[in-house]
Amino acid sequence: MAEVVIRKHSRIRSALAKWKAKPLYVKAILIFFFIFFCCETFTSLFPFAWVINNSVKSPDQFAKFGASALVTDIHLENFLRVFDPVDGFVSNDVSYFGMLSNSIWITFVYLIVNIGSSSLLAFCLAKYRFPGHNLLYGLMIFVQTIPIIGTGAAAYKLLTALGFINNPALIWMIWCSGFDYSAFIMYGYFKGISTSYMESARIDGANEFQIIGKIILPLAFPCMLALMITNFVGQWNNYSVVQINLRDFPNLAYGLFTYSKDILHSNNDKGMYYAALIITALPGIILYSCFQKLILANLTVGGLKG
């Protein structure tokens, strides 16, 4: 025990000695960045703490003190009320579990279709040269610069004419174009994979489909997994797709969006609304927290090699 205390004191003395040896301008810069990052941390954590504080309030506390006051009496039953199919979190006559099931299938269909199509497009552009190669690569970059608002009306009119609106059997087709940010990241990742693997497989008699399925995709799986996690967070919290294309199938994000308007002038369900926010945000928070290192490592490598 004494040795541990001595080591700690020696480390502290060493750190203080290094700090004293630094020039004054270096100390000023370090102090500035320390204060800056503390402020950034506070501004990031404050909204979440504010939601937690309001999620355990009763309707009387909202009526008397509003949403900015600290909770005085904790009501954890707000979290249980969220799952009540009648008096709980209901939007457009759909309960929380109904919106949860819609969020699950919409998110996972999007991930499978989008990441799959983006990976195939990126692989072809990264490893093959063919007529129109540069045109497709330029189109992939150009599509990312077009704002969604500018093409929203034309896209909606086209989807309506094709019968995609409120049609789960066909809506997946709008996610399989491959011309998006995922394709750009995968393009950089495929560029970093040596062509020696493909050449060796061809010598052994493998065809192009076997090369892609048994060699390239397993090598690129870490990057694909990282993209799936980041896209999961974005799609899980995306209400615009449901708002425009799948209004009869509300997900949790769209339900929270519409429910926030319904309780704007009512204090009875505000605690339950904030509790639903926390429960809905938990999957994304847990996923990103568990795979943070994987995401940063693979997405950075893919972007730099592009």
PLY file of the C-alpha trace (Angstrom):
ply
format ascii 1.0
element vertex 306
property float x
property float y
property float z
element edge 305
property int vertex1
property int vertex2
end_header
0.00 0.00 0.00
2.83 2.37 0.89
4.55 1.68 -2.42
1.37 2.61 -4.33
1.10 5.90 -2.43
4.77 6.68 -3.09
4.33 5.98 -6.82
1.31 8.27 -6.98
3.16 11.08 -5.24
6.15 10.65 -7.54
3.90 10.84 -10.59
2.26 13.99 -9.26
5.64 15.58 -8.57
6.82 14.60 -12.06
3.72 16.09 -13.66
4.11 19.32 -11.67
7.76 19.55 -12.66
6.87 19.14 -16.35
4.14 21.78 -15.99
6.54 24.27 -14.43
9.09 23.66 -17.18
6.61 24.59 -19.93
6.80 28.12 -21.40
4.12 30.60 -20.35
2.44 30.73 -23.76
2.15 26.90 -23.79
0.50 26.98 -20.37
-1.95 29.63 -21.58
-2.86 27.54 -24.65
-3.37 24.37 -22.57
-5.54 26.22 -20.04
-7.60 27.74 -22.86
-8.26 24.33 -24.46
-9.03 22.78 -21.08
-11.69 25.42 -20.40
-12.99 25.13 -23.98
-13.43 21.35 -23.80
-15.03 21.60 -20.35
-17.59 24.01 -21.82
-18.13 21.67 -24.78
-18.69 18.75 -22.41
-21.17 20.76 -20.36
-23.16 21.88 -23.42
-23.28 18.28 -24.65
-24.39 16.74 -21.36
-26.76 19.49 -20.22
-29.61 18.67 -22.69
-29.52 15.00 -21.67
-29.53 15.91 -17.97
-32.39 18.34 -18.60
-34.46 15.59 -20.27
-33.76 13.17 -17.39
-34.80 15.84 -14.90
-38.12 16.40 -16.69
-38.79 12.70 -17.26
-39.43 12.08 -13.55
-41.67 15.11 -12.94
-45.37 14.96 -12.18
-47.96 17.08 -14.05
-48.30 19.30 -10.95
-44.58 20.12 -11.00
-44.80 21.12 -14.67
-47.81 23.32 -13.90
-46.24 25.05 -10.90
-42.55 25.32 -11.80
-42.30 24.60 -15.53
-39.70 22.55 -17.37
-36.66 24.55 -16.23
-36.96 23.84 -12.49
-35.26 20.94 -10.73
-37.39 17.96 -9.84
-38.68 17.88 -6.26
-40.60 14.61 -6.27
-39.41 11.72 -8.44
-42.07 9.85 -10.44
-40.51 6.80 -12.11
-43.94 5.60 -13.20
-43.60 7.90 -16.21
-41.30 5.29 -17.76
-43.90 2.55 -17.23
-46.70 4.68 -18.65
-44.82 4.94 -21.95
-45.65 1.30 -22.76
-49.35 1.51 -21.87
-51.22 0.76 -25.13
-54.17 3.01 -24.18
-53.06 5.82 -21.89
-49.34 5.68 -22.71
-47.28 7.00 -25.58
-49.66 6.84 -28.55
-49.33 8.73 -31.84
-51.70 8.42 -34.80
-53.49 5.60 -32.93
-50.26 3.57 -32.84
-48.81 2.51 -29.47
-45.16 2.66 -28.45
-44.59 -1.00 -29.34
-46.17 -0.46 -32.76
-43.89 2.48 -33.46
-40.95 0.47 -32.10
-41.60 -2.36 -34.55
-41.81 0.16 -37.41
-38.52 1.74 -36.32
-36.85 -1.68 -36.25
-37.89 -2.87 -39.70
-37.39 0.52 -41.37
-33.92 0.91 -39.86
-32.66 -2.59 -40.58
-34.06 -2.73 -44.12
-32.39 0.60 -44.78
-29.05 -0.62 -43.38
-29.01 -3.86 -45.37
-30.11 -2.31 -48.65
-28.09 0.90 -48.39
-24.80 -0.55 -47.13
-25.04 -3.48 -49.55
-25.66 -1.34 -52.63
-23.09 1.27 -51.58
-20.44 -1.42 -51.03
-21.02 -3.00 -54.44
-20.88 0.35 -56.22
-17.76 1.42 -54.32
-16.03 -1.90 -55.04
-16.68 -1.64 -58.78
-15.41 1.95 -58.90
-12.35 1.18 -56.78
-11.16 -2.02 -58.45
-12.36 -1.94 -62.06
-11.85 0.40 -64.98
-14.68 0.54 -67.52
-16.33 3.08 -69.84
-18.14 5.67 -67.72
-16.03 5.00 -64.62
-15.10 8.64 -64.10
-18.68 9.72 -64.82
-20.08 7.44 -62.10
-17.44 8.54 -59.60
-18.16 12.20 -60.35
-21.90 11.51 -60.02
-21.32 9.89 -56.62
-19.56 13.05 -55.43
-22.05 15.41 -57.08
-25.13 13.74 -55.55
-23.82 14.48 -52.06
-23.74 18.21 -52.82
-27.42 18.44 -53.83
-29.63 19.60 -50.93
-32.60 17.35 -50.16
-34.91 20.38 -49.99
-34.14 21.26 -53.60
-35.17 17.83 -54.89
-37.88 16.98 -52.36
-40.92 18.03 -54.41
-39.75 16.28 -57.58
-38.80 13.14 -55.65
-42.17 12.99 -53.90
-44.03 13.40 -57.19
-41.96 10.61 -58.76
-42.49 8.25 -55.81
-46.23 8.94 -55.86
-46.42 8.13 -59.58
-44.50 4.88 -59.01
-46.72 3.85 -56.08
-43.95 3.91 -53.46
-45.82 6.11 -50.94
-47.07 4.10 -47.93
-45.85 0.92 -49.62
-43.39 -1.05 -47.45
-42.93 -3.63 -50.19
-41.39 -1.07 -52.57
-40.03 1.71 -50.37
-36.70 -0.11 -50.00
-35.94 0.60 -53.66
-35.25 4.29 -52.92
-32.44 3.27 -50.54
-30.48 1.05 -52.95
-29.04 3.67 -55.30
-25.62 3.53 -53.60
-24.73 7.15 -54.42
-24.26 8.44 -50.90
-21.74 9.03 -48.12
-21.46 5.30 -47.38
-20.27 4.62 -50.93
-17.65 7.35 -50.62
-16.26 5.83 -47.40
-16.31 2.29 -48.81
-14.57 3.50 -51.97
-11.63 4.70 -49.89
-11.57 1.45 -47.93
-11.60 -0.73 -51.06
-8.81 1.38 -52.51
-6.65 0.34 -49.57
-7.21 -3.41 -50.15
-4.42 -4.90 -52.25
-5.35 -6.34 -55.64
-3.03 -9.28 -54.90
-5.92 -11.00 -53.09
-8.08 -10.82 -56.21
-5.29 -11.98 -58.51
-4.45 -14.95 -56.29
-8.13 -15.95 -56.17
-8.39 -15.78 -59.97
-5.34 -18.03 -60.31
-7.05 -20.55 -58.01
-10.11 -20.51 -60.29
-12.46 -18.20 -58.35
-14.95 -16.14 -60.33
-15.78 -12.50 -59.64
-18.75 -13.30 -57.40
-16.65 -15.64 -55.26
-13.93 -13.00 -55.00
-16.44 -10.43 -53.77
-18.32 -12.75 -51.41
-15.47 -14.75 -49.91
-12.50 -12.35 -50.00
-13.35 -8.67 -50.45
-16.49 -8.36 -48.30
-14.95 -10.21 -45.30
-11.94 -7.88 -45.50
-14.23 -4.84 -45.67
-16.62 -6.07 -42.96
-15.15 -3.88 -40.15
-15.76 -0.74 -42.21
-19.24 -1.95 -43.21
-20.06 -2.62 -39.56
-18.87 0.85 -38.56
-21.06 2.38 -41.28
-24.03 0.32 -40.14
-23.69 1.63 -36.60
-23.40 5.28 -37.63
-26.26 4.93 -40.13
-28.32 3.13 -37.48
-28.16 6.18 -35.23
-29.13 8.50 -38.07
-31.96 6.35 -39.41
-33.31 5.49 -35.95
-33.75 9.21 -35.28
-34.98 10.03 -38.80
-38.63 11.07 -38.98
-38.55 12.73 -42.41
-38.73 9.43 -44.34
-41.85 8.42 -42.43
-43.30 11.92 -42.56
-43.06 11.98 -46.37
-43.21 8.37 -47.55
-44.63 6.14 -44.79
-47.21 8.12 -42.82
-49.31 5.02 -42.16
-46.29 3.36 -40.53
-45.05 5.89 -37.91
-41.73 5.11 -36.27
-40.59 6.33 -32.86
-38.88 9.45 -34.21
-42.01 10.53 -36.10
-44.20 9.64 -33.11
-42.12 11.84 -30.82
-42.23 14.62 -33.42
-46.03 14.62 -33.63
-46.55 13.94 -29.92
-44.47 17.00 -28.99
-47.01 19.16 -30.80
-49.98 17.48 -29.12
-48.68 18.18 -25.59
-47.42 21.69 -26.30
-50.09 23.31 -24.14
-50.70 20.40 -21.76
-48.76 19.40 -18.66
-50.38 16.00 -18.13
-48.16 13.96 -20.44
-44.93 15.95 -20.57
-43.17 13.69 -18.06
-44.11 10.63 -20.10
-42.95 12.37 -23.29
-39.48 13.02 -21.84
-39.35 9.44 -20.53
-40.14 8.21 -24.05
-37.31 10.38 -25.38
-34.81 8.68 -23.07
-36.02 5.15 -23.83
-35.96 5.82 -27.57
-32.44 7.28 -27.47
-30.93 4.39 -25.47
-30.28 1.95 -28.38
-28.26 4.51 -30.32
-26.33 5.64 -27.24
-25.46 2.06 -26.24
-24.40 1.05 -29.76
-22.23 4.10 -30.31
-20.64 3.79 -26.85
-19.76 0.12 -27.36
-18.33 0.50 -30.87
-16.84 4.00 -30.70
-13.24 2.86 -31.31
-14.29 0.64 -34.22
-16.20 3.51 -35.84
-13.38 6.04 -35.54
-10.69 3.62 -36.72
-12.47 2.32 -39.82
-14.23 5.46 -41.01
-11.02 7.48 -40.67
-9.04 4.90 -42.65
-11.69 4.72 -45.36
-11.91 8.47 -45.74
-8.15 9.04 -45.83
-7.42 6.36 -48.40
-10.05 7.77 -50.72
0 1
1 2
2 3
3 4
4 5
5 6
6 7
7 8
8 9
9 10
10 11
11 12
12 13
13 14
14 15
15 16
16 17
17 18
18 19
19 20
20 21
21 22
22 23
23 24
24 25
25 26
26 27
27 28
28 29
29 30
30 31
31 32
32 33
33 34
34 35
35 36
36 37
37 38
38 39
39 40
40 41
41 42
42 43
43 44
44 45
45 46
46 47
47 48
48 49
49 50
50 51
51 52
52 53
53 54
54 55
55 56
56 57
57 58
58 59
59 60
60 61
61 62
62 63
63 64
64 65
65 66
66 67
67 68
68 69
69 70
70 71
71 72
72 73
73 74
74 75
75 76
76 77
77 78
78 79
79 80
80 81
81 82
82 83
83 84
84 85
85 86
86 87
87 88
88 89
89 90
90 91
91 92
92 93
93 94
94 95
95 96
96 97
97 98
98 99
99 100
100 101
101 102
102 103
103 104
104 105
105 106
106 107
107 108
108 109
109 110
110 111
111 112
112 113
113 114
114 115
115 116
116 117
117 118
118 119
119 120
120 121
121 122
122 123
123 124
124 125
125 126
126 127
127 128
128 129
129 130
130 131
131 132
132 133
133 134
134 135
135 136
136 137
137 138
138 139
139 140
140 141
141 142
142 143
143 144
144 145
145 146
146 147
147 148
148 149
149 150
150 151
151 152
152 153
153 154
154 155
155 156
156 157
157 158
158 159
159 160
160 161
161 162
162 163
163 164
164 165
165 166
166 167
167 168
168 169
169 170
170 171
171 172
172 173
173 174
174 175
175 176
176 177
177 178
178 179
179 180
180 181
181 182
182 183
183 184
184 185
185 186
186 187
187 188
188 189
189 190
190 191
191 192
192 193
193 194
194 195
195 196
196 197
197 198
198 199
199 200
200 201
201 202
202 203
203 204
204 205
205 206
206 207
207 208
208 209
209 210
210 211
211 212
212 213
213 214
214 215
215 216
216 217
217 218
218 219
219 220
220 221
221 222
222 223
223 224
224 225
225 226
226 227
227 228
228 229
229 230
230 231
231 232
232 233
233 234
234 235
235 236
236 237
237 238
238 239
239 240
240 241
241 242
242 243
243 244
244 245
245 246
246 247
247 248
248 249
249 250
250 251
251 252
252 253
253 254
254 255
255 256
256 257
257 258
258 259
259 260
260 261
261 262
262 263
263 264
264 265
265 266
266 267
267 268
268 269
269 270
270 271
271 272
272 273
273 274
274 275
275 276
276 277
277 278
278 279
279 280
280 281
281 282
282 283
283 284
284 285
285 286
286 287
287 288
288 289
289 290
290 291
291 292
292 293
293 294
294 295
295 296
296 297
297 298
298 299
299 300
300 301
301 302
302 303
303 304
304 305
